[in-house]
Amino acid sequence: MHGNHQVEIIHVAFRKAAIAKDAGVVDQDIDLAEFGNGKVHHFLRRFLACNAARVGNRTPAGRHDLVHHRLRGGIAIGVCSRIVDYDLRPSPRQHQGMGTSEPGSRTGYQRNAIFKRYGHSALLYLHTNVCLYNTFFGALVNCAICFCEGVEMAADSSVSPISRPEMEFQLFDVLNILELAEREQFAEYDRDTVRATLELAETLALDSFLPGYRKSDLNEPVVEDDKVKLIPEIGQAIDAFVEAGFMSAHLPLDEGGMQMPWSLLQSCYSMFQASNIGATIYYFLTVSAANVLREHGTEEQKRLFMAPLLAGRFLATMCLSEPEAGSSLTDLRTKAIPNDDGTYRIVGTKMWISGGDHDLSENIIHLVLARIEGALPGTKGISLFVVPKFRVNEDASVGESNNIARVGLNHKMGYRAATNTVLNFGEDGDCIGYLVGEEHRGLAPMFLMMNEARISVGAGATMLGHAGYLYSLAYAKERKQGRPVDGKDPEASPIPISEHADVRRMLLVQKAYTEGALALCLYAAYLVDEEKTAKSQEDRDTANALLAILTPIVKSWPSEFCLEANKMAIQVLGGYGYTIDYPVEQYYRDNRLNLIHEGTNGIQAIDLVSRKLISRGGAYWQALKAQIVAEIEECSAIEQLAPHAASLTQSLDMADETVTVLQGLSGDPSQQTANASFFQDALGHICVGWMWLRQGRASLRALDGADASNPAEFYRGKLAAMRYFFRYELGRVDHWLHIVRDEDRLLEEVDTACL
């Protein structure tokens, strides 16, 4: 790619419209009514509007021609189309050869996905195969939108961190997301719309988030003139995210959203996380805070705070931890002192606040846990407040400082695109906060935000693990070293290291962990859709129960075992893996933080065994067991899957016995929770085994229809990873559960003086 220049080609043409070969300026009206009531799908309308705004003047002078089209119905687009020379850049979505003709690079096409959208009787056809041969553009037939945007990828990474085939397999083949389109809320989301959404997300991830990934790691946030500064690529990524409509994509149409299923939105978020996980915290915390205010805020709070958040004018944080309290919410000391006007004066210190200070937005909205004076001790005395960095005027404009002082920046081993701060509230004057929800009941709305964040942490850990897998796989196939163990000829050519059994082991470990974890994370996201839109109350209640018990697993298992995958990726690269010249070491450092994000894995384990297994008389566990048993029964009738189904049955039966033991220890919470982490790992393995049965069943079904566009190798790879997990991994469950079931007291009784 040429320097920092982005190649942007957006061409809009409808039936009867053609581009002159001399690339002259065309000024032409296009009447959408000709294609059915003049209606354009809201997703396309937003997509066109934002991308037209984005191209601006970023194409080098003398290298482009303007093509103007006016679309009656509210869209006016002026687009810069750059003439691409005959060197024909490869697509950033494929292997990036850095100017070479590496396998997988594209020399004739810049290709995006095909998007067909049927909205009432209007047909909108997005076709993004742009043939760049001897002519500039030929006539575009039908209703066509061609979009191709190149980007300079990270200088040290030639492999995309995203696998679109994997994401589509999970959504279409495993989750069967198209069933959601049968529901009124998601009727617009047919296969083509889902694919187009994924295409847009992938483009945004690679073009806007990825360029700042390595740079942000090497250039941490700094304080200049008492302001926190980040590299410009982070702000550009967030702006692009907002412009593409993702900040409000999950909201209903009448609230300015796209009414997008959460499972699809989480898939898009995952692509951004794979490309620059540190940058994603700004938008994710903002979306979550807006959700809290939407559910629990007053109308005024929605107008003054939620609306600017969703518009991207403001960004948000959640402020829980304090220097002395750490993760113990019981020990929070931040005070909220009532004012006569119904507001509160906030006084206290918060620690480890991601996104706590920066220059990316007009304002920062903090959701702060604090105690109103006179409140009961413990978690029952905690309230939730919205506390802006700058006070907000009645017209939602930004006012004077709200007296929040940044004490310092924390410098972490990873996530370096994300600022992390210590904040003092009310240190040099009144810091005004506004109560969210009821007094002394602040944890309920905050946990809405935290549970969303926990699923996101699991998905982020998964994508970092998978990015490392994709890189190490490509490396192992190209790197030649050594000869077959039975080879005797020293003159023989070295073989790719992927031919060595132990390297294959490390690749299969990564594949089994990361693709199993991805299936689990997206299943949890699908449950969010089920909980809100399932047709029967019984199905909604089941989804609620499954989410309750799976959330600790979804957060903890990927952050634990996909980190192991990153370790294997480094090992595959050998000595090179430990250098900053390759991205796998950064994936590992970034992923190491996920074990502590949104509650440590140990805290998740305590929550799992002391609350989730006990709640509602064990109903959560029974709901989960029933789902796994149903899958086992279906797979038991399939010859290739029956042995794996039998293995999972044994593990599930042992887990059921262990749950009975843990439930019986309710009167002895110390012993009940002492070995909770082992139970959590065991249940995580069982759940991932369940996910692999689902993937195995989908792969066998897909193999029958495999063709060039759906190669059999993809599905055979799935079956190999499934086999690996059941043969090499599931057996660990027996060991972990024996420790719990035997009520081993070593961890409870060991004297710390002897450690």
Secondary structure, 3 states (H helix, E strand, C coil): CCCCCCCEEEEEECCCCCCCCCCCCCEEEECHHHHCCCCCCHHHHHHHHHHHHHHCCCCCCCCEEEEEEEECCCEEEEEEEECCCCCCCCCCCCCCCCCCCCCCCCCCEEECCCEEEEECCEEEEECCEEECCCCCCCCCCCCEEEEEECCCCCCCCCCCCCCHHHHHHHHHHHCCHHHHHHCHHHCCCCHHHHHHHHHHHHHHHHHHHHHHHHHHHHCCCEEECCEEECCHHHHHHHHHHHHCCHHHCCCCHHHCCCCCCHHHHHHHHHHHHHHHHHHHHHHHHHHHHHHHHHHHCCHHHHHHHHHHHHHCCEEEEEECCECCCECCHHHCCCEEEECCCCCEEEEEEEEEEECCCCCCCCEEEEEEEEEECCCCCCHHHEEEEEEECEEECCCCCEEEECCEEEEEECCCCCCCCCCEEEEEECCCCCCEEEEECCCCCCHHHHHHHHHHHHHHHHHHHHHHHHHHHHHHHHHHHHCECCCCCCCCCCCCCCCEHHHCHHHHHHHHHHHHHHHHHHHHHHHHHHHHHHHHHCCCHHHHHHHHHHHHHHHHHHHHHHHHHHHHHHHHHHHHCHHHHHCCCCCHHHHHHHHHHHHCCCCCHHHHHHHHHHHHCCHHHHHHHHHHHHHHHHHHHHHHCCCCCHHHHHHHHHHHHHHHHHHHHHHHCCCCHHHHHHCHHHHHHHHHHHHHHHHHHHHHHHHHHHHCCCCCCCCHHHHHHHHHHHHHHHHHHCCHHHHHHHHHHCCCCHHHHCCHHHC
